[in-house]
Amino acid sequence: MTMFRGFIENPGPFAALEEWEAFRESMLKIEPRTPDVQAFIDEADAAIDRLKSDQRGGRAL
């Protein structure tokens, strides 16, 4: 769990797409955009891309 003006909990590795999208939206609201905040946004973007790819059947092994 990471603290930014309160607690925003990172989704777990098996979290649903909606959880990652909500987490990303929460992180985008944080100012200033520090390197730590940007790293969490990047992590969320990667997870969202992976989950969307999985839904389309593009699962990479």
C-alpha positions as CSV (number, residue, x, y, z in Angstrom):
1,M,0.0,0.0,0.0
2,T,1.3,3.4,-0.9
3,M,0.4,6.7,0.9
4,F,-0.4,9.8,-1.1
5,R,-2.5,12.3,0.8
6,G,-4.3,9.3,2.3
7,F,-4.1,5.7,1.3
8,I,-4.4,4.5,-2.2
9,E,-3.9,0.8,-2.4
10,N,-2.1,-0.8,-5.3
11,P,-4.2,-3.5,-7.0
12,G,-2.8,-7.0,-6.6
13,P,-1.2,-9.0,-9.4
14,F,-4.5,-10.8,-10.1
15,A,-6.7,-7.7,-9.9
16,A,-9.4,-7.0,-12.5
17,L,-9.1,-4.5,-15.2
18,E,-11.5,-2.2,-13.5
19,E,-9.4,-2.1,-10.3
20,W,-6.3,-1.1,-12.3
21,E,-8.3,1.6,-14.2
22,A,-9.6,3.0,-10.9
23,F,-6.1,3.0,-9.4
24,R,-4.7,4.8,-12.4
25,E,-7.4,7.5,-12.2
26,S,-6.7,8.0,-8.6
27,M,-3.0,8.4,-9.2
28,L,-3.5,10.8,-12.1
29,K,-5.2,13.2,-9.7
30,I,-2.1,13.5,-7.5
31,E,0.0,16.7,-7.8
32,P,2.9,17.2,-8.0
33,R,3.6,14.3,-10.3
34,T,6.7,12.9,-8.6
35,P,8.8,10.1,-10.1
36,D,7.1,7.7,-7.6
37,V,3.7,8.7,-8.7
38,Q,4.6,8.4,-12.4
39,A,6.1,4.9,-11.7
40,F,2.7,3.8,-10.3
41,I,0.9,5.3,-13.3
42,D,3.3,3.5,-15.6
43,E,2.7,0.2,-13.7
44,A,-1.1,0.7,-14.0
45,D,-0.8,1.4,-17.7
46,A,1.2,-1.8,-18.3
47,A,-1.3,-3.8,-16.3
48,I,-4.2,-2.3,-18.2
49,D,-2.5,-3.0,-21.5
50,R,-1.8,-6.6,-20.5
51,L,-5.4,-7.2,-19.2
52,K,-6.9,-5.7,-22.4
53,S,-4.6,-7.9,-24.5
54,D,-5.7,-11.0,-22.5
55,Q,-9.3,-10.1,-23.1
56,R,-8.7,-9.9,-26.8
57,G,-7.0,-13.3,-26.8
58,G,-3.6,-11.9,-27.4
59,R,-2.1,-13.5,-24.3
60,A,1.7,-13.7,-24.7
61,L,3.5,-16.7,-23.2
